[in-house]
Amino acid sequence: MNIFALTKLSYGLYIVCSKNDNKINGQIANTVFQVTPEPPRVAVAVNKQNLTFEYIDKSKVFAVSVLTEEAPFTFIGKFGFKSGRDVNKFENTKYRLTKNQVPIILDYTCAYVECKVIGKFDAGSHVIFLGDVIDTDFLSEKPPMTYDYYHREVKGKTPKTASTYVEEQKDE
């Protein structure tokens, strides 16, 4: 079996945010997808080790900011390779809070979706949260970044906590 064939599945690149009382956090995710059109529902996969998982699990709300192709690796890295336990990811980042006090990233974002969690599925290392869409809108006309674009053009890497991480085999 060639596990790398899974890298041909299509994904986008997103920042998924949530809150815990008055604290906020966000992380990069590539596994976000619309599940139903009516009512509109979205699912997101989040690693159980991530602080954002704890925040979504407690608050039952999350927001997805759709990144554009203009997002630089340094910006993506702030949300994808650092923990909110150690750094304030929102320092020097433009964002606004929704009515539910969930952050929406304004930098390098073409759209957002805010959801209320209605269910979750334990998928092993990750939990898939299913949410009813409670707000969504466009923020720019810039093209969204695909995961393929991130790897080919941005030359980005995949962190070990990503749902698509595959450990590379070392040549012996």
C-alpha positions in Angstrom: 0.0 0.0 0.0 1.4 3.4 -0.9 0.0 5.7 1.8 1.3 8.7 -0.1 -1.5 8.3 -2.6 -3.7 9.9 0.1 -1.8 13.2 -0.6 -3.8 13.5 -3.8 -7.1 14.0 -1.9 -8.1 17.7 -2.2 -7.9 20.0 0.8 -7.9 23.7 1.6 -5.9 25.6 4.2 -7.8 27.1 7.1 -7.4 28.7 10.5 -9.9 27.1 13.0 -10.5 29.3 16.1 -12.5 28.9 19.3 -12.7 30.3 22.8 -12.5 29.3 26.4 -14.3 31.9 28.5 -12.3 35.1 27.7 -9.3 33.2 26.1 -9.1 32.6 22.3 -7.0 30.3 20.2 -6.6 29.2 16.6 -4.8 26.6 14.6 -4.1 25.6 11.0 -6.4 22.8 9.7 -6.8 21.3 6.3 -9.7 19.0 7.0 -12.8 21.2 6.9 -15.7 20.3 4.7 -19.4 21.1 4.1 -21.5 18.1 5.0 -25.1 19.3 4.2 -26.7 22.2 2.3 -29.9 22.4 4.3 -29.4 23.0 7.1 -25.9 24.1 6.2 -23.4 22.0 8.3 -19.6 21.9 8.3 -17.2 19.4 9.9 -13.7 20.0 11.0 -11.0 17.5 12.2 -8.9 18.7 15.2 -6.1 16.8 16.9 -6.9 15.9 20.5 -3.5 17.3 21.7 -4.2 20.8 20.4 -5.4 23.6 22.6 -8.1 24.5 20.0 -9.6 21.0 20.5 -10.0 21.8 24.2 -11.6 25.2 23.4 -14.1 23.8 20.9 -14.9 20.8 23.1 -15.7 23.2 26.0 -17.4 26.2 24.2 -19.2 24.2 21.5 -18.4 26.9 18.9 -15.7 27.4 16.3 -15.0 29.6 13.3 -13.1 28.7 10.1 -11.2 31.4 8.3 -10.4 30.4 4.7 -6.8 31.4 3.9 -5.9 32.9 0.5 -2.9 32.1 -1.7 -1.3 35.2 -0.5 -0.8 33.9 3.1 3.0 33.7 3.7 4.6 30.7 5.4 5.6 32.8 8.4 1.9 33.6 9.0 0.8 30.0 8.4 3.6 28.8 10.7 2.4 31.0 13.6 -0.9 29.1 13.6 0.3 25.8 12.4 3.7 25.1 14.2 3.3 26.9 17.5 1.0 26.2 20.4 -1.3 28.8 22.0 -0.1 27.4 25.3 3.3 29.0 24.6 2.6 32.0 22.4 -0.1 34.6 21.7 -0.9 33.7 18.1 -3.2 36.8 17.7 -0.4 39.3 18.5 0.1 41.4 15.3 -2.7 39.5 13.6 -5.9 41.3 12.4 -9.0 39.6 13.6 -12.5 40.4 14.9 -14.8 38.6 17.3 -18.2 37.2 16.3 -21.3 37.6 18.4 -20.3 34.5 20.1 -16.8 35.9 20.8 -15.0 33.5 18.5 -12.1 35.1 16.5 -12.3 35.4 12.7 -8.9 36.0 11.1 -8.9 39.0 8.8 -5.3 38.8 7.4 -5.0 36.7 4.2 -8.6 35.4 4.5 -11.2 35.3 1.7 -14.2 33.9 3.7 -15.2 32.7 7.1 -17.8 30.2 8.6 -18.9 30.3 12.2 -20.5 27.1 13.6 -22.2 25.8 16.7 -21.2 22.2 17.5 -24.1 19.7 17.3 -22.0 16.5 17.4 -18.6 15.0 17.5 -17.0 11.8 16.4 -13.8 10.3 17.9 -11.6 9.4 15.0 -8.5 8.3 17.0 -5.9 11.0 17.1 -8.5 13.5 16.0 -12.1 14.5 16.8 -14.4 15.5 14.0 -16.7 18.3 15.2 -20.0 18.7 13.2 -21.4 22.2 13.4 -24.5 24.1 12.3 -23.4 27.2 10.3 -24.6 30.2 12.2 -22.8 32.9 10.2 -20.7 33.1 7.1 -19.5 35.7 4.6 -16.9 36.7 2.1 -14.0 38.9 3.2 -12.1 39.2 -0.1 -12.2 38.0 -3.7 -8.6 36.5 -3.5 -8.4 32.8 -4.4 -8.4 30.3 -1.5 -5.2 28.4 -0.8 -5.4 24.7 -1.5 -3.2 22.2 0.5 -1.6 21.3 -2.8 -0.7 25.0 -3.4 0.7 25.2 0.1 3.1 22.3 -0.6 4.0 23.2 -4.2 4.2 27.0 -4.0 4.7 28.0 -0.4 6.9 24.9 0.2 5.1 24.2 3.4 5.5 21.2 5.6 2.9 19.1 7.4 3.1 19.1 11.3 2.8 15.8 13.1 -0.6 16.8 14.6 -2.2 17.3 11.2 -4.8 14.8 10.0 -2.8 14.3 6.8 0.6 13.7 8.4 2.6 10.8 7.0 6.0 10.0 8.4 8.5 10.0 5.6 10.6 6.8 5.3 14.3 7.2 5.7 16.5 5.5 3.1 18.8 2.9 4.6 
